[in-house]
Amino acid sequence: EGNLGILHSEIYKLVTQLKERYDGENKQKRYMVDMLSDISHQIKTPLTAITMMTELLKAPELSDEKRLDYVAKIDQQTKRITWFVRNLLTLSQLEADMLELKREEIVLKTMMDSIMETFEIMAEVKDIELTCNVAKEIIITCDRQWTTEAISNIVKNCIEHTPEGGRVSVEAVQHNIATEITITDTGEGISKEHLPYIFKRFYKAPGSSSSSVGIGLSMSKQIIMRQNGNITVESEVGKGSKFLIKLY
């Protein structure tokens, strides 16, 4: 009975391990199928546009003005596909925990001033008040490049969803446990049914820009989480949204 019990236990362990491996491989296959489906869906429209304009360029009676216009549009669509593939690859590396993030001490205000400068014109065009209130003495440990990318995606999202005459503000406080960065807008807000999904890959809430592919916020969350941080959002339709980043 003792030997049979041991044999039974070992067989059970083997079956369990095989099942876990099978489930893991199936999950990986489903992930790859979903990924390929997403890529196909996202690049289909720009590729169709490129194909059509390439055919139009073959017309001998086409004017030089139109020819240059089509070439410029093809270049624009090509850059869009390149941007999408590059960011999707980054997101995939983050999700698979394969992207190496460097750890260094940086002055948060210096990084935030650089981000604000990037979006000054974008905010000015929409007549949006863009403010940043970060103390000079706040030091954080993070990957400068990718943390800049993460915060920039959120600021850009807030500006895009805030109507003319609105306001987007950034504030930061440092506690013993964590540094909290709050990004607030007076935009259109996010309804309760859409709020749980805004950080999901390829999710686009109603009212999103047609050029949006829905990976910016997902990438931001992955970057923050991979650095022992967290990001949450509170929002109310018609009153705006508040993103809270905590870096521990």
C-alpha positions in Angstrom: 0.0 0.0 0.0 2.9 2.3 0.8 4.5 1.8 -2.6 1.1 2.2 -4.4 0.5 5.4 -2.4 3.8 6.8 -3.5 3.2 5.8 -7.1 -0.2 7.3 -7.0 1.2 10.6 -5.6 4.0 10.7 -8.3 1.5 10.0 -11.1 -0.8 12.8 -9.7 2.2 15.2 -9.7 3.1 14.3 -13.2 -0.4 14.7 -14.5 -0.7 18.1 -12.7 2.6 19.3 -14.2 1.6 18.2 -17.7 -1.8 19.9 -17.3 -0.1 23.1 -16.2 2.3 23.0 -19.1 -0.6 22.3 -21.5 -2.6 25.2 -20.1 0.4 27.5 -20.3 1.1 26.5 -23.9 -2.5 27.0 -24.8 -2.5 30.4 -23.1 0.6 31.4 -25.0 -0.9 30.2 -28.3 -4.1 32.2 -27.6 -2.0 35.2 -26.8 -0.1 34.9 -30.1 -3.4 34.4 -32.0 -4.9 37.5 -30.4 -1.7 39.5 -31.0 -1.6 38.6 -34.7 -5.3 39.4 -35.0 -4.7 42.8 -33.4 -1.8 43.6 -35.6 -3.7 42.6 -38.7 -6.7 44.7 -37.7 -4.7 47.8 -36.9 -2.5 47.9 -40.0 -5.2 46.9 -42.5 -6.6 50.4 -42.9 -3.2 52.2 -43.5 -2.0 49.4 -45.8 -5.2 49.7 -47.9 -4.7 53.4 -48.1 -1.1 52.9 -49.2 -2.1 50.4 -51.9 -4.8 52.7 -53.3 -2.5 55.7 -53.5 0.3 53.6 -55.0 -2.1 52.6 -57.8 -3.2 56.2 -58.3 0.5 57.3 -58.7 0.8 55.0 -61.7 -1.7 57.2 -63.7 0.4 59.1 -66.3 -2.1 62.1 -66.4 -1.6 62.7 -62.6 -0.5 66.3 -61.9 2.7 66.9 -60.0 0.8 68.5 -57.1 -1.4 65.4 -56.7 1.6 63.2 -57.0 3.4 65.0 -54.2 0.3 64.9 -52.1 -0.1 61.1 -52.5 3.6 60.6 -51.7 3.3 62.6 -48.5 0.2 60.6 -47.5 1.9 57.3 -48.2 4.9 58.5 -46.0 2.4 59.5 -43.3 0.7 56.0 -43.3 4.1 54.3 -43.4 5.2 56.2 -40.3 1.9 55.3 -38.6 2.5 51.6 -39.2 6.1 51.9 -38.0 5.0 53.7 -34.8 2.4 51.1 -34.2 4.7 48.1 -34.6 7.4 49.6 -32.5 5.0 50.4 -29.6 3.3 47.1 -29.9 6.7 45.3 -29.6 7.5 47.4 -26.6 4.2 46.6 -25.0 4.7 42.9 -25.7 8.1 43.0 -24.1 6.6 44.7 -21.1 3.8 42.1 -20.7 6.4 39.3 -21.1 8.7 41.0 -18.5 11.5 41.0 -21.1 12.2 44.8 -21.4 15.1 45.8 -19.3 14.4 48.9 -17.2 17.3 50.9 -15.8 17.2 52.2 -12.2 18.6 55.7 -11.6 17.9 58.6 -9.2 16.4 61.5 -11.1 15.0 64.9 -10.1 11.3 64.6 -10.8 10.8 68.3 -11.6 13.4 68.2 -14.3 11.7 65.3 -16.0 8.2 66.8 -15.6 9.4 70.2 -17.1 10.6 68.3 -20.1 7.3 66.6 -20.5 5.3 69.8 -20.1 7.5 71.5 -22.7 6.6 68.7 -25.2 2.9 69.4 -24.9 2.9 73.2 -24.6 2.0 73.8 -28.3 -0.7 71.0 -28.2 -2.3 72.7 -25.2 -2.0 76.2 -26.6 -3.7 75.2 -29.8 -6.7 73.9 -27.8 -6.6 76.9 -25.4 -6.0 74.5 -22.5 -4.3 75.7 -19.3 -1.4 73.3 -18.7 0.2 73.6 -15.2 2.8 71.6 -13.3 3.5 71.9 -9.6 6.4 69.7 -8.5 8.9 70.5 -5.8 12.6 70.6 -6.8 13.6 68.4 -3.9 11.6 65.3 -5.0 13.9 62.5 -6.1 12.6 59.3 -7.6 14.3 56.1 -8.7 13.2 54.9 -12.1 14.0 54.4 -15.8 14.0 58.0 -17.0 13.2 57.2 -20.7 10.3 54.8 -20.1 8.9 56.7 -17.1 8.8 59.8 -19.3 7.0 57.8 -22.0 4.4 56.5 -19.4 3.6 59.9 -18.0 3.6 61.6 -21.4 1.0 59.1 -22.7 -1.3 60.1 -19.8 -0.8 63.9 -20.2 -1.4 63.5 -23.9 -4.6 61.5 -23.3 -5.9 64.2 -20.8 -5.2 67.0 -23.3 -6.9 65.1 -26.1 -10.1 64.5 -24.0 -10.3 68.0 -22.6 -12.4 70.6 -24.5 -11.1 74.1 -25.4 -10.7 76.4 -22.4 -10.2 73.5 -20.1 -7.3 72.7 -17.7 -4.8 69.9 -17.3 -2.6 69.9 -14.1 0.2 67.8 -12.7 1.1 67.7 -9.1 3.5 65.6 -7.1 4.0 64.8 -3.4 6.6 62.6 -1.7 5.8 60.5 1.4 8.0 58.1 3.3 6.5 55.1 1.4 5.9 56.5 -2.1 6.0 59.4 -4.5 2.5 60.3 -5.8 2.1 62.0 -9.2 -1.5 63.2 -9.9 -2.6 64.2 -13.4 -6.0 65.9 -13.4 -8.1 67.2 -16.3 -11.4 69.0 -16.7 -12.4 66.9 -19.7 -15.3 64.9 -20.8 -14.7 62.1 -18.2 -15.1 58.4 -18.5 -18.3 56.5 -17.8 -18.4 53.8 -15.1 -18.9 51.0 -17.6 -15.7 51.9 -19.5 -13.5 52.9 -16.6 -12.3 49.3 -15.7 -11.1 48.7 -19.3 -9.1 51.9 -20.2 -5.7 50.3 -19.4 -6.4 47.2 -21.5 -4.5 46.8 -24.7 -6.3 48.1 -27.9 -9.3 49.4 -25.8 -10.8 52.5 -27.3 -13.5 54.3 -25.3 -16.3 56.0 -27.2 -15.2 59.5 -28.4 -11.6 58.4 -28.9 -9.7 59.9 -31.8 -9.8 58.0 -35.0 -6.0 57.9 -35.1 -5.9 56.3 -31.6 -5.0 52.6 -31.5 -5.6 52.2 -27.8 -2.1 51.1 -26.5 -0.8 54.3 -24.9 -2.5 53.9 -21.5 -1.9 50.2 -21.5 1.8 50.8 -22.0 1.9 53.4 -19.3 0.5 51.0 -16.7 2.9 48.2 -17.7 5.9 50.6 -17.4 4.8 51.8 -14.0 4.0 48.3 -12.7 7.3 47.0 -13.9 9.0 49.6 -11.6 7.1 48.5 -8.5 4.5 51.2 -8.9 0.8 51.5 -9.5 -1.6 53.6 -11.5 -5.3 54.2 -10.9 -7.9 56.5 -12.3 -11.0 58.3 -11.0 -13.4 59.9 -13.4 -16.9 61.3 -13.7 -18.7 62.1 -17.0 -18.7 65.8 -17.7 -16.4 66.6 -14.8 -13.0 65.2 -15.8 -10.5 62.5 -14.8 -7.7 62.1 -12.2 -4.8 59.7 -12.8 -2.8 58.8 -9.7 0.7 57.3 -10.2 2.4 55.8 -7.1 6.1 55.0 -7.3 7.3 53.1 -4.2 
